[in-house]
Amino acid sequence: MSELSRRRFLQAAGGTALAGALAGCGGGDGGGGGSSTRQLSFVYMGTAEQQATWNKLFAKFGEQHPDIKLKAEGIPLSNWGDFFNKLSTRLAGGQVPDVIQVATEGQRLFASKGLLAPLDDYIGKDKATIDEYYADMDPNLIEWNKKYSSTDGKTYYLPGEFNTMCMWYSKELFAKAGVPEPAATWTWDDFRRACEQIKAKTGAFGYAAGPEYFAAIMPWLLTNGTSSFSDDWSKPTYDDPAVLEAAEFNRALVADKLSPPPGGTFDATTAAAQGKLAMFGGGRWPIISIRNLKATAKMGIVPWPTKVKQGSPVGWNGYPIMKASKQKDDAWTFIKFLISKEGSSFFAQLGGTIVPARKSIASSESFLTDAPKGTEYLYQALSYATPIPSPDKGAAVQKAVEDGWKQVLTGNASPADALGKAQTTLEGLV
């Protein structure tokens, strides 16, 4: 999973035209088919670099199920917003795969448009398999999936791999500046002092501030005891004083040159590997770049610094079966492979860029080997994480949130003015 800046999301899927187009695509409730080898199509988000890993996982599935020919296509985009827009355009044009990858931001909307087949009957038939899976998972994932991923009480997704947010840091820069490596209980003040000392001693930037909703805004809001929306996503809270305080804190990092200015071509992972950046926010997804840069041993991972309480956004994958699919039984077989111990462990060994939903795999050597010190904090963050607020009008909501924050970071508007304007926009959307 690449950097989840999660912008411009689901514009094409927001209207009724998509559901209408799919309604005419036909469908079928059974899997199988007359031939000895059946074709199953799957569309997911994956850059060319990531697709090599996914392809090995698909080959493993083919070994176990030679009667199912999996036609998997990775759409090579770098954020979920662009992926959903591309996928939605295809769906509206009648190109309907059997299974798709849907992150948290799109789950409620896809379910609400009548595009997906309920999984409840399959779950009932394979109760022992699902019970074993859920027993190996943080219960928060199960509850969040029930609460936020469906609009009608039916089950369209099994909670899958996820990303939370932690702080990645350069152990070398901290040592060079004489700053102790951050502890799990560090604070915003500790973070700011580390940025200042590292800048003074080494000339490196302390942190890469940005306007990304998931990766650069929500962690600061949640660790200050606030959010962009109420718990049920019905009321925006972007003008909350604690939100303004978080925005001001980030603006000061840019103004004091402890962070590079937002935008441009600055690449955080490369800069960290080169000793030019001490910290950047990330989930599991930076691991491929860090490994390719031969910088795994140089990096550490620690929970986000806190001001009021620990906090992290969380987004998880689901693999729904499209209602129009004529291979539903085979699609369910594929989903069961993805959630199996073998499938999850194999993907982790290959260096997958998402955290396994299974606790047993996330704490195993297959996940922790050749990974930075502190990688286990990514799973532990589920105990205090908050699902990324994703109301139905996700594209416009996310744009308003990010545009307001960007205005603050660049100094083009005060936090009160920029976020107040965004709040008004958000209120009009929900």
N, C-alpha and C positions, 0 to 999 in steps of 0.2 A: 504494500500500500504506500503510495507516494505521499508527499506532504499534503495534508488535508486542509488546504486553505479554504475549501468548501464555499466557493463563491458562485454567484449567478445560477441559482439552482432551480431546476424543474420548471423553466419558463414554458416549455412546450407542453408539459404534462398538466399544467394548471387548469386548462379549460375542459369543456365537455367534448370538444371535437375529438380528442384522443380516444376517449371511451367509446364514442360513437364509431370511430374507425375500426376499433378492435372488435366491436360487437359484430361487425360484418365479416370478420375473419374466419368465423366458424370455430369449431372446437370439437373435443371429444373427451369423454370421461375416462376412457380406458387407455392403458398403455399397450405395449405389444405391437401387433401388426402381423402381416402375413409372412414376411421374410425372416430368414434365420438370423440376419444381422439387422438391427434396428438403429436408426440414426437419432441422436439426441443433441439438441443445440443449446449452448450455454454462452451467455455474453457477460463479461465482467470488465472491471477497470484494471488496466495494467499497462505500464510503459513497456517498451521493447526489452528493457533490462529486467523487469519483473516477470515478463511472460515466460522467460526461460525457466524460472522456478515453477510457475504454474504448470507449464507443459510437462515437467517431470511428475507432478502430482497427477495430471490427467493420464499419463502413461501408466501410472500405478493402478488407476481405476480401470484402464483397459485390460491390464493383466488379470484383474479379478473378474471382469465382466466382458469377456470377448464377444458376447452376443450383442453388446451395445456399442455402437460406434459414436463416440463423443466428438461433436464438432464444436470446439470451444474457440471463442474469439475474444481477445483482449483489446479493448478500445484504448489506444495509447494516449491517455490524457493525464494531467497531473493533479486534477482536483475533482471532487464529486459533482460540483455544479456543472462543469462542462460535460462530464460523463452522462449525467442525467439528461441534459439538453440534447446530446447526440442520440442517446437511446430513445428518448421520447419522440424525436423526429422520425426515427426508424419505425417505431411502433405505429405512429400515426400514418405512415406510408404502407402499413401492412406487413412489415418484416418483423414477425413475432417469433422469438426464440421460445424454447420450452422452459428454460430456467434462466433467471437473471440474478445478478448481484445487486442488492439494494442496501445502502447504508441507512442509518437512522433518519437522516434528513428527508429521505424519500419514502419511508415505509408507510407512514400514515396516509400520505397523498395517494400512493399507488393502491393501497387497500380501499380508500374511499371512492376511487373511480371505477370499482368493479372489474379491475383488470386481472385479478388473481384468483386462483382456486383455493378454497379452504383446505387446510391440512388435517383437520380434526379427525376425519375417518381414518386416515393413514396413521395418525398418532395413536388412535385407539387400537388399531390392529397390531401395532408394534410397541405396545405399552412398555414391555420390559426393556426394550432398547432405549426408549426415550427416558424412562425412569432412571436407568443407569447413567445416561448422559447428564440429566439434570442433577443427579447426586454428585457429579464430578464438577460442579459449577458453582460459582458464587451465587447465592439465591437472589441477590440484587438484580442480576442480569435477567433472571426469569420473571421477576416482578415488573421490571421496567418494560420488558418486551410485551407483557400483558397490558400494561397501562397505556403505553404510548404508541404501539405499532398497529393497533386495530381500532376501527371505529364502530364495529358492530358486534363485538364479543366473540367473533370467530378467530381462529388461529391461521394466520397467513405466513408466518415466519417462525422458524426456530431460532433463538438467539445464537449467534455465531461469534466468530473472532471479533475483537474489539480494539480500540485504541483509547487510552487515557492520555493525560498530559503530565509530563515531568520536566525537570530542567536537566538538560545535558550540559556538562561542563568539561573544560580542558584541565585535566589534572596537572599537566605541565605548566600551564600559565599560572594556576593557583600557587604551585610550588615556586615558580620563578619570582612571583610577586610577594612571597612570604605570607600568603593568605591560607589559613587552614581550609581543607576541603569542607564543603558545606555538610552540615548534619541534617538528618531527616526533619528536625524540629526548627530549622532556621527561619528567620523572619524577613519581612521586607527591608527592615533596617540593616540586617546582616547582609542581605543581597546588595543593597545600595553601597554599603561600605566596601564590599568586595569589588564591585565595579570601579569605585573610585581608586582603590589602592592598586588594582591591576592596571588601570589606565596610567596612573602616576609612575609605576615601577617598570612597566613593559611597553607602554604606548598602545597596547591592544584595546579594542573595544570590549566593554564588559558584557554587553547583551545586545541581541538583535531584536529591537522592538518592531512590531508590524501591525497591520490592520486586519489580520485574518480572524474571522469569527471564532472558530474552534481553537486554533493554535496560539493565538496571541491576544485575544480579548477575554474570552470566558475564563481562563485560568486566573487572571487578575481580579475579575469580578467575584468569582466564587471564593477565592481566598480572602476577600474583603467582606464576605458575608452577604453578597448580593448576587443578582443575575440580570439577564436582559429581559426576562419574562417571569410571571408568576409560575407557581409549580405546575399548574394545569395548562400553561401556555396561552391562557385567555387574555391576559393583561400585560402589556409591556411595562417595564420598570426601568427604562433606560435613563430617566432623569433622576433616579434615586441618588441622594448625596454620596453614597458609597461608590456608585458608578463614576460620578464626577471625580471623586478622590483617586480612584484607580487610573482614570484617564490622565489626571494631572501628574500622577507619579510617573507614568510612561512618557508624557511630554517632557518632563524634566530630564529624563535619561537622554532624549534626543537633543534637547536644548543645551545640555552640559557636555555633549559629545561623548557620552558614555555608551551611546548606541549610534550606529550609522543611520543616516536619514532613511526613512522608509522609501521603498520603491527602488528603481534602478536594477542593476544586475548583481548586486551583492549576494553571494551564495554562502549561507551560514555554515553549512557542513564543511565546505572547502576552506573557508576562513578559519574555522576552529582547528582543522587538521594542520593548517599552515602556521598556527600560533598567532593569528590576527584577531581572534574572537574567543572570549572566555566562556560564554554561555549562550545557548539558544534553547527554545522550547521545542519539545518533540515527544511523540509517542514511540512506537516501535519502528516507524517507517524510515528514520534516518539510517538504519543499520546497514543497508546495502551500500549506500554511498560511503559511510564511514569505513566499512570493510574494504571497499575498493580503493580508498585513500590510505589503507594500511594504518589506520588511526584508532583501531578498536582499543588497544591498550592505553592510549593517551586520554581516553574519555571516561567520564563517570556519569551516573544518572542518580538524581536525588528528587524527592518530592518538591513541588513548587513551594517557594517561600510563602509564609503566611503573615497576615496582619490580624485577622479575626479568627480564622479557623482553616483547617486543611480543605482543599478543594481542587477539583479537576472536572472538566467536561468528559463525557464518555459517549462514544458512538460505536455501534456494533453492526456487523454484517447480518443480513438475512438472505436466504436463497429461495425465493418464492417460485411456485409453479404457475405459469401463465394459464389463465382460464381457457385460452384458445389452443393450448397444447393438446396434441393427439397422442402424446407419449407420457402421460402423467405417472403411470406406474414406474417406468424407467427413470423419470425425473426424481421420483421419491427414492429410488435405489441410489441415485447419484447423491442426493442430499444426505442420505444415511452414511454414505462413504465419507463425505466431507466432515461429518460430526463424529465419526468413529475414532477410537484411540489410534488406530493405525494411520488413518488419513491425517489426523491432527499432528501426530508425532512425526510423520514423514515430511509434512509441510514445514514444521518447525526445524527439522534437521536441514532442510534445504535453505533455510534463512528467510522464511516468510516475514513479511513486513507488518504483520498484525499479531496481536497477543492471542494465544489460544484460549478459547472459552473454558477448556478443561483445566482445572487446577493441577491435576496430576502431570499434564504436559508442560504447563507454564512454570512448574517448579522442577522440571527435569533437565538433565544435561543436554537433551536435544534442543532445548530452547535457550539455555543459559550459556552454553559453550560458545566461545568466540564472540562474546557480547560484553559490553562495558560493565564494570562494577556497578551494582545497584539496579540492574535490569529487573530484578524481582519486584521493585517498587511499582512497576507498570501494572502488574496484576493486583498488588495490594491496594492500589488507588481505587479499586472498585468499592472498597468499604466506605469511602467518603465521596465518591464521584456523583455527578449530576448529569442526566441525559441532556445532550445539547438541545436547547429549545428549538423546535422545528414545526411551527404552525403550518397550516395548509399553504398559505401564500409564501412559501419559503424563499422564492427568488427575490421578491420585493422586500421581505423582512430582512434577509441577510444583507442585501444591498444597502438598506438604510442603516443597519447596525455598523457595517464596515465603513461606509462613507462618512458617517459622523465621527468615528474614531480616527479615521485618516485625517480629517480636518483638524483634529486636536493635535495629532502627532506632528503634522507639518507646520503648526503654528498659525494656520490660516483663520482659525476661529477659536474662541475661548471654549473650554469644556461645557460651560453652561449654555452657550449659544448653539454649539454644534450638536450636542447631545439632546438639548431641548427641541431643536428642529427635528432631529431623528425620532424623538419620542412622539411628536405630533404625527409624523408620517406613519410610525408603527401603530398608533391608535386608530388611524384611518384604515389600516389593513386588517385589523382583527375585530 
